[in-house]
Amino acid sequence: MALTSGTRLGTYEVIALIGAGGMGEVYRAHDTNLGRDVAIKVLPEQFACEPERLARFQREAKMLAALNHSNIAAIYGLEQSGSTHYLVMELVEGPTLAERIVAGPVPVEETLPIAKQVADAVEYAHDHNVIHRDLKPANIKVTAEGIVKVLDFGLAKAMSDEPTAADIGNSPTLSMAATRQGVILGTAPYMSPEQAKGKTADRRADVWAFGVVLFELLTGKQAFHGDDITEVLAAVVMKDPAFDALPAKTPPAIRNLLRRCLEKRLKRRLQHIGEARITLDDVLSDATTAAPAAAAAPSKTRERLAWAMAAVAVIASSALAFLYFRRAPQDAQTIQFFVSPPDTWSLPLLTPAGASAAPLAVSPDGLRIAFVARSPDNKTALWVRSLATLTAQELAGTDDASSPFWSPDSRSLAFFAGGKLKKIDISAGPPIALCDAPAARGGAWNRDGVIIFAPTGNSGLQKVSASGGAPTFITVLVKGETSNVFPRFLPDGRHFLYRANTGSVTGPVYLASLDSAERKMLLNVDSGNILYTQGHLLFLREATLMAQPFDAQRLELTGDAFPIAEQIQTSQTINPNAVFSASENGVLAYQTGGAAGGSQLTWFDRSGKQIGTLGDSAIYSDLELSPDGKRALVSVAAGAPRDIWIYDVVRGLKTRFTFDPAQELESVWSPDGSQVVFDSNRKGHFDLYQKASDGSGTEQVLLEDNLDKYPVSWSPDGRFLLYRSFGSTTGNDLFVLPLTGDRKPVPFVNTQFGENYGQFSPDGRWIAYASNESGEVEIYVAPFPGPGGKRQVSTAGGTLPRWRRDGMEIFYVTLDNKLMAAAVNGKGSSFEVGAVKALFDMRALSGNRYSYDVSADGQRFLVNTLPAQAASTPITVVLNWTAALKK
């Protein structure tokens, strides 16, 4: 039933109906609290009778409300008045593009700035994992100041499963089941071919819709039309737009852009809306545009490459590799085959926990591939496979290795394990530790014996001699950056590439030098790793491996990016990584499998029996139960920088606790559960903040300086906060912050070794923590506030200590992810350690934050659990991958 002027919905007074469609009626209303006019979208009545759909819509709406861009109409909130549910949104004055187009084509000089702003909005949303799914002229407005506002971002998905009328002109969906195969989502004339066929839409559906909107602006006509829905959908799937209807003055680059956006084959379509934005930028700034014939040439070249790589279907053999490396240059051709792990071993899939891992590396000479493999008993080790043999060699002493990278002479490997950067000669000898690397994010090795690497996921890059020594920083984080990761040297051995993580899936790649503090931004990519080979940069756009011409002498990009492989395996995180590598002489290796999923909060008993779950699967990190066990703090990445959420453990409901656009990673409860301390990098470094756990009141800054700080434990008397901090010379250390008086931090454990994960005992007299002072990470207990000696608790490596509420047990996790229980007694003047026993394999998300917590009685464990390991695909090896480019 339509609302009339004067109707009150909570604090909002309805003024007039603006419009109506399949996704609800929209009204102009006045916010009597804030004194401003807003738009209210009243949701269809079906929502009130379907609690599950409403709850899902609420989850989607919260994510959409996090979008903050000048070209996206903001969502202020989701409200309820009686049985009426409604969205409160930014009121955008001005006509829609649909209303503009009624008067005829929009001149080119007006169209291009509009299209550029639309592309900006869509690119920002895609970077935050939001797909519009219903982009059309009716959802785009232009204000009197010429500012474009895109409306209804993501609402088609949020309102999925809603029945709607089949109006091909204005229906926001023909069917509202967004996440299932076999149903159609989108407005018919603007649907992509895959949507029209009932397939799931991804970012490329928005790219298609953008092309349709741009075509309609320039021509004044819909690109695909018909007398009914069937004819429209048939045109979308079978027919090409009438490109000859474009105005004569349409720039050639825009014509080419339209053809790429409206390519029916997904793999040939423009892969990223950012490429459209760049083209529009160039045209608007009078940049040189290629002639139509020249613009078509790269397309043919890339098509040859795609066909050449797809046409080869042979399995590797020693004779094939032998002949390849010794054949005459004029016989060069692309050859593709597979490399599988040794018998009984598997290639581990990347998970959110594997965001730091790069499990594959091709040697510079292209003769060998190093990879991480997993044994049936969950052991991981490095293996090396020569392409001239059928067998791989395990490198002894490389247990728990990750992110291998080669020496320039292809004789040695560097890798990370046990909080150290190590190297090993692949022909003989044990690994040698070079320096500390607590939570590494990749490295590179040049011909001068210099190794650059990312020691943690929250710092700049360091360099160290390949013979070992004290590392020094070569990059520093600037405001808005959370880490610098995955460096790669260019051929001169002085310049290098790296990605700067900023809390978004897409991040900038910088060009830097060992000889200068200057850096230059090259491009944005969707994976942490990027490399140079054969005159190209290789990187990821979504799950597609892209190549972009790059002049290693002039140090600049020289052409457009194009796809060379699909469905590359990635980790589904804010800072994702992808499984691919390449040699200097044209050997490419990658692993397919798409993006790994999130994790699940799961309850276990002491025997490891699953007894329940909490909430849905998501990208969780850092977990802590409240003192009364009724709530749980957890960090969640939901298509944007991580925020802290609070779960109601009994009801299974999740409430967002932090809202700002910065990253919040770790949090701890006060002893009475009324307060939460959390970290946030909103000022460039991770500082400590305090806020009431019910969300009321304002946040209080507890500690800010130029170091990253992470809360780990609150003393039971409420007087002290224990936190870890990363220093440039000592790595991770533990500090105590008094919460009264002058609040001046004092070190608890501050050595040249790495100390982490401190936890106050229930009586506040002891602190359990992890340290690698023995060369292996172990659990220790020391008196608080001291002085006094420490006692080792773990017997063969351990981390992440937790206390039972009565102080008689300490739980911890071994390096192979087993949950252990140690009987302890700290009631006297000395600390006693009794029997230590294994409880169960956790299959928890590992990393540098807590993956579990324990009930007060020590009988139940809430674990951030990874999905069961699926069967992995073999490594695809492509010899001379650039051969097709020369034909």
HUGI-V647301 format. One line per field, one symbol per residue. ss: DSSP state (@ for helix, = for strand, . for the rest). psi: psi as a letter, one per 40 degrees, with the letter a starting at -180 (. if undefined). burial: b if it has 16 or more other ideal C-beta (glycine too) atoms within 10 Angstrom, else e. A space follows every 10 residues. Layout:
ss->???
psi->???
burial->???
This chain:
ss->.......==. .========= =..======= =....===== ==..@@@@@. @@@@@@@@@@ @@@@@..... .=..====== =..======. .....=@@@@ @@.....@@@ @@@@@@@@@@ @@@@@@@... ......@@@= ==.....=== ....@@@@.. .......... .......... .......@@@ ..@@@@.... ..@@@@@@@@ @@@@@@@@@. ........@@ @@@@@@@@.. ..@@@..... .@@@@@@@@@ @....@@@.. ..@@@@@@@@ @@@@...... .@@@@@@@@@ @@@@@@@@@@ @......@@@ @@@@@@..@@ @...=====. .....=.... .@@@@@...= ==.....=== ====.....= ======.... .===...... .=====.... .======..= =====..... .=====.... ..===....= ====...... =====..... .==....... ..=======. ....====== =.....==== ===..===== =====..... ===..===== =..======= =....===== =====..=.= .......=.= ==....==== ==..=...== =====....= ========== =====..... =======... ..======.. ..====.... ......===. ....====== ......==== ==.......= ===....=== ====.....= =======... ========.. .....====. ....====== .....===== =......=== ===....... ==......== ===.....== ===....=== =====..... .========= =..=...... .===.....= ======.... ....=====. ..@@@@.
psi->hiiihehhgb ehhhdihdii adeiihihih hedefiiihh hhiiddddeg dddddddddd ddddeehgid ehhihdihih hbehhihhih hhiiiidddd ddeaihiddd dddddddddd dddddddffh hdefhideeh ihideehhhh ifheddddfi ehhiighede hdidifgdei ieihhihdee iiddddeeih iadedddddd ddddddddde iidhiidadd ddddddddii igdeeiideh iddddddddd dfhdhdeeih ehdddddddd ddddefihii iddddddddd dddddddddd dhfiiiiddd ddddeeiide ehihhhaihi iiheiihhih iddedeigeh hhideeeihh ihihidfeii ihihhheeie iihhhiefhf iifiiiidef eihiihifei hiihhediii ihhdiigdgi fiiihieefh hiihdiefia iiiiieeiah iiheiihihe hdihigihii deediiiihh heeidhiihi hiieeieiih hdiiieidii ihhfeihhih hbehhihhhh hedefiieai iiieiifhhi hgidgiiigi iiidfehhhi hieahiaaih hhhiadeehh eiihaihigi ihhhiideee ihhihhhfei iiihihhhdd eeihhhdiei eahhdiiiii deeeihhiii feedihihii iheeeiaiih hdhhaeihih idihideedi hhiiihidde ahihihhhei befhiiidhg aeihiifihi ideeeihhii ifdeeihihi hiiheaaiii hhdidfiiig iiiideeeih iihieffhhi hhhihfdadi hhhaihihdi hdfihiafih eiiiideeei hhhghiiihi hiiihhhhhf deddde.
burial->eebeeeeebb ebbbbeeeee bbbbbbbbbb beeeeeebbb bbbeeebeee eebbebbeeb bbbbbbbebe bbbbbbebee eeebbbbbbe bbeeebbbeb beeebbebee bbebbbbbbb bbbbbbbbbb bbbbbbbbbb bbeeeeebbb bbbbbbbbbb bbebeeebee bbbbbbbbee eebbbbbbbb bbbbbbebbe bbbbbbbbbb bbbbbbbbbb ebbbebeebe ebbebbeeee beeeebeeeb bebbbbbbbb bbbbebebbb bbbbbbbbbb eebeeeeebe eeeebeebbe ebebbbebbe eeeeebeeee beebeeeeee eeebbbbebb beeebbbbbb bbbbbbbbbb bbbbbbbbbb bbbbeeeeeb bbbbbbbbee ebbebeebeb bbbbbbbbeb ebbbbbbbbb bbbbebeeee bbebbbbbbb bbbbbbeeeb bbbbbbbbbb bbbbebeeee beebbebeee bbbbbbbbbb eeebbbbbbb bbbbbbbbbb bbbbeeeebe ebbbbbbbbb bbbbebbbbb bbbbbbbbbb eeeeeeeeeb bbbbbbbbbb bbbbbbbbbb bbbbbbbbbb bbbebbbbbb bbbbeeebee eeebbeebbb bbbbbbbebe bbbbbbbbbb bbbbbbbebe eeebebbbee ebbbbbbbbb bebebbbbbb bbebbbbbbb bebeeeeeee ebbbeeebbb bbbbbeeeeb bbbbbbeeeb bbbbbbbebe eeeebeebbe eebbbbbbbb bbebbbbbbb bbbeeebbbb bbbbeeeeeb bebbeebbbb bbbbeebbbb bbbbbbbbbb bbebebeeee bebeebeebb ebbbbbbbbb bbbbbeebeb bbbbbbeeee ebbebbbbbb bbbbbee
